Amino acid sequence: MNLKKITAAFTASAFVLSTLSFFPKEDISAASECVVDTSVEYQTIRGFGGINHPEWTGQDLTAEQRQTAFGNGDDELGLTILRVYVNPDSSQWYKALPTAQTASSMGVTVFASPWEPPSELTESGGSNGKLHLPSSNYAAYAQHLNDFGTYMKENGVDLYAISVQNEPDYASEWTYWSTDETTDFIANYGDMITSTRLMSPESFQYAPLTASWVSDGGKTFYQKILNNSKAMENCDLFGTHFYGTQREWMDYPELESCGKEIWMTEVYVPNSNADSANNYPEALDVAENIHNAMVVGNMSAYTWWYIRRSYGLMTEDGAISKRGYCMAQYSKYVRPGDVRIDATEQPADDVYISAYKGDDNQVTIVAINKGSEGYAQQFSVSSDSQITNIDRYRTSSTENIAETVNLEYTGNSFWAQLPAESVSTFVVTLADEPVEADDNGWYFHSTFEGDTDSWQGRGDATVLISGRTAYEGGEALLVQDRTASWNGVYRVLNTDAFVPGNEYSFSVNVTYLDGSATDKFYLKLQYTDANGDTRYATVAEGTGIKGEWIQLANTNYLIPEDASDMLLYVETAESTNNFYIDEAIGAVGGTIISGAGEAPDILLGDVNLDGTIDSFDLVSARIGFISGFEKTASSIAADVDQSGEYKVNDIVLLQEYILRKISEFPTV
């Protein structure tokens, strides 16, 4: 019998008692329940990492150390961010390449920070008496930054961003900028930097706007960018350092809601004492600082100072330190693209919890216990979730990413011990959520009112929400930039809803406004068969008339039993005209979906489209010749000689037909 099924039969309270029996009573107590809500989302996570700075340390990371830093196997840190130094001397840029090239090839996000401009651009005697960049050299400095981005990309490093300046408010040994100067530079010269994204200046401290000890720095850098529309447009993301930054200072709602990511780009905590990297429980401050950055500051990235240093994530011999293991509790399991979700943050005074979800039914929970007392902690994931597996990884005074697989659980809940002075990461796998049809029997309904609803361009085609025409509502999805008839629009079919071997109802309304009078459209299914070959099957087809909507529909389409990787798509038979789709629906088999229907059959000579040919059609033909036709179908019916162009000859032929001088229309 499956052990998990046996466990599920016990009550939560019985499970707690059995859990506590493994620890001395004086060391364990129960904390309040931690509830993880997967439906409440916060920021997207870019990653965790540190700087490599051989220009200052005198030694680059070795190949083995790069693997330790950026690999994600056993005894590796799993870092996904690398910061590099922008040397003011371009002849020295090569020094940043070896580690950056390796990291970039491993999918790591690389960004860069300058400490000072080229010496020929600077002057002494800035407003604080330090190195300064005069505004007359802003353009040259922007070119310098842009050139660095180009250099890195030409040498195989996909540089994600470059900042304006490292710590312009500290600047004890590098360039000083006032907040007005950095805002001016970004607003008026930021658009010169096209080789990569532009990051804000990285302040020394994320200090409050009202801080009496900060005359011109801290959050003032960001507030002035927010208040300048040109600077805001040119600034792609925000970076800050956390030196001396208290937890209560980290929240900055106005910046967090501006639509651009905030990165913590440099810090070491709690100190830079020599050979302090393995001091424990002091190393727990790293995990707590990361937690505060994620939960209080809504940061998308967290970047340590030196990756390898006697107080770093790795010691000088390349071994992962206790500080490194505390960061790895995040970096190995909270991966780029994961989204922070809601969780009870402090179920006990010394416990800090955050949670993240990926797109593969995985939820990652990181729990820090900084106290001297252990806790039995209950976790529950959203009430409609079902846990299928839990693996735990823990760092404590005696453990380094210690793995415990297949933790016990009951439904959507589990209990776990949080030993004193430890950090635990729980990788929770949830069951696939069943996809239920709505009351109409629909699994998806794409209205395209302000949202592409997961439809994408196929081949070279691109898609865009457009208000030029719509079947229903105010907008439809425009499919444009087509260079071949198969360049259309597609949507991935979710196999939790659309199960191979079953029948389903599909409907899409299509029109086009430019090009020939008629165009043939297909609604098709692309899929991979059991042999791994790509197949294309027609779901529905129809000939459209320019300016008129038609419906491509099949109420009982049988998806092949061996289908996988399914795409539902729309294409044309031959043309590359732009076209529009609207009211796209996938539903339970047999569901009748209302729509535009098929294009009407066009009877040559039936200009008024009433189904008969008589003198009223002759009147409509003459009016159309003078004023044009409201419907494309009328112009097609009026072209009785099928020349492709409506002329006087067509009126003559129509009149002769009505007067019974001819019994059929001759064609040219």
Secondary structure, DSSP 8 states (H G I E B T S, - for coil): --HHHHHHTS-HHHHHHHHHTTS-GGGEEE---EEEEEEEEEEE--EEEEE--HHHHS----HHHHHHHH--STT-----EEEEEE-SSGGGGGGGHHHHHHHHHTT-EEEEEESS--GGG-BS--TTSS-B--GGGHHHHHHHHHHHHHHHHHTT--EEEEES-B-TTT-SSS-B--HHHHHHHHHHHGGG--SSEEE--BBSS---TT-TT-SS-TTHHHHHHHT-HHHHHH--BEEEE-TT--GGGS--HHHHTSSS-EEEEE--SS---TT-TT-TTTTHHHHHHHHHHHHTS--SEEEEEESBSTTSSB-TTS-B-HHHHHHHHHHTTS-TT-EEEEE-S-SSTTEEEEEEE-SSSEEEEEEEE-SSSEEEEEEEE-TT--EEEEEEEEE-SS-SSEEE-S---BTTEEEEEE-SSEEEEEEEEE--------TTSEEEEE--SS--TT-EE-TT-EEEEE-S--SSSS-EEEEE--SSTT--EEEE--TTTS-TTSEEEEEEEEE--SSSSEEEEEEEEEEE-TTS-EEEEEEEEEEEETT--EEEEEEEEE--TT-EEEEEEEEESS----EEEEEEEEEETT-----S-S-----TT-TT-SSS-SHHHHHHHHHHHHH--SSHHHHHHH-TT-SSS--HHHHHHHHHHHTTS-SS----
